[in-house]
Amino acid sequence: MMALDLSQNKHADVSYDEKDRLFEEVKSDERWHHVLYGCYECGICVASCPSARFYDFSPRVIAQAVAREDTDLIYTLMSDSIWDCSQCFSCDRCPRQNSPGQIITIMREVAVKNGLATAKKALEGYGRIIYKIMLTGTQVSPDMLQPDAFPDWGTHVYEIAENLDDWRKALPPETLHTTETSWVIDDKTIIELYLIWHMTGVMDLIAGVDEGLYDIIVDVMEERLEEAGYDDVTFD
Amino acid sequence: MSFSDIPILKAEDRKFTADPTNAPKDDLREELFQLEKEGELEVIRVPENHMELKTKYGRIKKIPVEKTWHHKSCGQCGHIPGYSASIFWLNRQFGLDYHDPTDQTSCTAWNYYASATSNPEAQAAVAIRNFAAAHEVGYFPLIHCGTSFGHYKEVRHALVHQPELRRKVKKIMEKLGKKLVVPEEIVHYSEWVLAMKDRIAERQVVDMSMITATVHPACHYHKLIEEDAIYDSEIYGAQRTAIITGTLQKLGINVGDYSTWYDCCGFGFRHILVSRDFSRSFSVQRKIEVMKEEVNPDITVTHDTGCVTTLDQSQFAGKAHDKKVGLPVMSDSQIAALAMGAHPYKVLQLHWHNTDNKPFLQKLGFDTDKLWAEFQAEIKEIKDGKKQYMSWADADR
């Protein structure tokens, strides 16, 4: 296991002002005042944290760094540790009512929104998932169960992939006879989902982390929106 | 005053009784109805035909029996579809009015927790769009996925407490031609199963008294907005959620306890997709092996998409490392359906699961070869073009 380098010089190439700007963005989130109240250093969060058992990761370090407003360390954590979190929120049992998991959610959003190189790296290989959820409305689909994608799940995945079409037809709920989406989804529903991504700035987020993926999504979406009669999808 | 005057409370005298008037958290529903009075939003009422369960601090939670709009799970429907099929099968067995919508998207929270490529406005808008779709057809949302359930509770909490978020989501809904509607209760399907446990037990045809199970409660069920999870003073002394355990015990199953019950399954959201070494290690070493060593159960039962997937699929690689694996994993809906006589392959669709579940079925007295042959006969009819799909009637034949 690689030890986590928490030294102040780790990201000396990034100016203090830039690190401070990012931390200010974290603090300006509406959720901020409900996720951090201080830290007893009791370690309950670490004891209940699954990621702490297998990575050099500590929700207590996160809580303490943000409580101390240690801007250099926060930048280091935002560049490394936050992507190890399991987002299970076991750390919510904190006796001070902190939520290190929620602090990390906010830090991740800021890292993605600002296109941090480490966020891009953390999301490598994740593009097809984003593509799937944004364009079909279901995150995973039956046809994702391919042996090359899940070699560690064993021969059972071969069997599913081989029989996929027939096994899907042998599902009694009528909405589940699909392979490219988890269930049948109305065109109108997908269009509404596209509009939500546009109106909430999620498309801009994607452009920041994966320009190629952004272009593909826009191409597909624009065509479908045009077909549905939406010429202009610019919103306030 | 001497030491002898100080009353000593013995452990067995310490009975926890939840008192809603002293709850450390406010009742969100009161704030919700107040916002409705002020014209800020509309509350979707729980249908008249409902049952009542108690939450962590003793408050009553209404659980709709029917008129339910099934908010399906992408992971369940996509990779373990017998999970969802069993929920629908139970509804059909009781002749209940339910709706399986096509005007539904995933909650998109799996992606949100994995990649952060979204934001609170988008997440809330996706939730409210789905709630509005349910309300428009006159049904009440019943959430299949544990993460969707936890996430939607967080969304509801944020909408109540953040006027600016409410304003933004309302505006988005207006553009979509929809209203800002929020359910009175956010209800998970396993709460419905628990509420229905007496009726399920009345129709039980498979004796399960020889079975020992372990239970894994999903993190996003009882750790997010924890005051809204179901607790029962008769189960674990109300010191942990009664969900799943209450259902299994009613079916005569012996539920064994194990020391890492609070641990997550290892799903990790992004990890299960792109860093599965973590998921496999955690799932096998902190959950499956501990269950095997401390209880040696016939099965482990859980109530969430990610938990069934991770606990089940991770065991294959564990075999290569001589880990103590080989524990079948199912949902409470599948166990309830099995107890009522559902077909293990046509309804529970156990062939989509990874870990060998035949020893479990055989212990219950099922002839697994015969049952698999029955399923294969359905597949043959589909292949031969004699039928396009297997119907509900075929599943019960």
Interface residues (C-beta under 8 A of the other chain):
Chain A: E30 R31 S48 P50 S51 R53 F54 Y55 W83 S86 Q87 C88 F89 S90 D92 R93 T105 R108 E109 A111 V112 A119 A122 L123 E124 G125 Y126 I129 I130 I133 G137 T138 Q139 V140 S141 P142 M144 L145 F150 D152 W153 G154 H156 E159 I160 N163 D166 W167 R168 K169 A170 L171 P172 P173 E174 T175 L176 H177 S182 W183 V184 I185 D186 K188 T189 I190 E192 L193 L195 I196 W197 M199 T200 G201 V202 L205 I206 V209 F235 D236
Chain B: K72 S73 C74 G75 Q76 C77 G78 H79 P81 S84 A85 F88 W89 D100 P101 T102 D103 Q104 T105 S106 T108 W110 N111 Y113 A114 S115 A116 T117 S118 N119 P120 E121 A122 A125 V126 R129 A133 G150 A158 Q162 E164 L165 K168 K171 I172 K175 L176 C219 H220 K223 L224 E226 Y262 D263 C264 G266 F267 G268 F269 R270 H271 L273 V274 R276 F278 R280 S281 F282 R286 Q313 F316 A317 K346 V347 Q349 H351 W352 N354 F375 E378 I379 I382 K383 Q388 Y389 M390 S391 W392 D394 A395
